[in-house]
Amino acid sequence: MKIYVALLLFVIQFVRGNIRNSPFIEDVRTIIRTSNELGFQVLSKLSKTKNVFLSPISISMSMGLVYSGAKNMTAEEIQAAMNFPPVVNHAFKTILGFVKPPEGKTPAPAPYQLEMANAILIDNGFNILPSYKELSRDFFEVAVESVSFSLYPDAAVDSVNGWVAWKTNNKITKVLKEPLDPLTKLFLMNVIYFKGTWKTKFDQRLTMPDTFYNDGRIPKTVPMMRLKRKLRYGFDRRIQAQVLELPYAGDRIQMLILLPERRDGLSDMESALSNDILSRLPLSFREVPVQVTLPRFSLSEQYDLIPLLKQMGVSAAFDPNVADLTGISSQLGLYLSKVIHKCAVQVNEEGGEASAATGVSAGVRTGGPLVPLFTADHPFLFFLQDRQLNATLFMGRITNL
């Protein structure tokens, strides 16, 4: 599986230690919880009939960077919408340090790759405060660069797209397809790249065409992967859905899939689901043999977050007559003019260790108990989670293939 996201732009490096020993642990927990909740807020404001893929933690970090340079009503709106604690810098630094995979002392490769990079592009007519440059570098590992959006718009586009392509191994090559408005003053972008291998891979020989019901009703033939393995599985009556954990090699990152019991049950499941319910789902899981059928799929989604953030109560930051970003520049008139979130995912059979299963049964093992069938042949939700942080790195909705 490969995942890449673009929204802001900064480079994050690994910091060793135990997150539970952080003196800012309460702020860390608050930000992770509110980040997870933010994902549900954004999901609820997007079309119910379209595929969705986004990174809640990425959006939260991006707004944390803006919040750190905002003052007065601008800061108050961001804090209220994001449910931030009063000071976020140390908490985000702690989170960023623990997101990347551990670096072992041996030459063995890390079990997964998770790269983050962020930058702020600011119009060169504005002077950036040295204190903000220092804060963004020390706490967010952000590169702050001055560019000319009006005199050299094409060069700014090439710089952004080239950097993103480099950071995502050319999986995302064009975040910007045309020059930004020459009046642009501040542009934020974040890139996240994930590549992981399943702890137990799907056997490519078992992948074959089968039916997926787009929108829960329109049949379409797509490649369906198959796996029979002992996995953590359950059924939750509150959301009327099967729930399955698919771990990645290293056992820290997992994909959690929520499959409505009814083919057309996605909307009802989303309405009943909350971050609190999601966090408690593992309490009812059992590790049992499960026969999994999952479509091979890829998504590439891009969002302009400003309309969504305005719906959440953030408006001052986007108004040139009201915005107070004097923590970034002492000059008046600086406002946030563009927030882009681009996210892509590819889910396929790739895995780390070979599976012990060599075939697919019909759902009943002779002489043994029933084997649950997890057949994702209709719309579902999925979450890519960091078990150590209890954070949702990515979340997605599949309605059409």
Protein Blocks (a to p, Z undefined) as FASTA:
>chain_A
ZZdddfbacdddddedjfklpcklmmmmmmmmmmmmmmmmmmmmpcfkbccdddfklmmm
mmmmmmmmgghjllmmmmmmnopafblklmmmmmmmmmpccddfbfbdcfbdcddddddd
ddfkbccdfklmmmmmmmnopacddddfklmmmlmmmmmmmmmmmmnoomamblblbdcd
fkbmbdcddddddddddfbdcdfklgccddddehhlaccddddddddddddddddfklop
addddddehilaccdddddfbfklmmmmmmmpcfklmmmmmmmpccdddddddddddddd
dddfklmmmmnopaklmmmkloccklmbmcghiacfbdcddddddddfbdfbdcfbfbdc
ehiaghiacddddddfbccddddddfklopafbdcddfbZZ
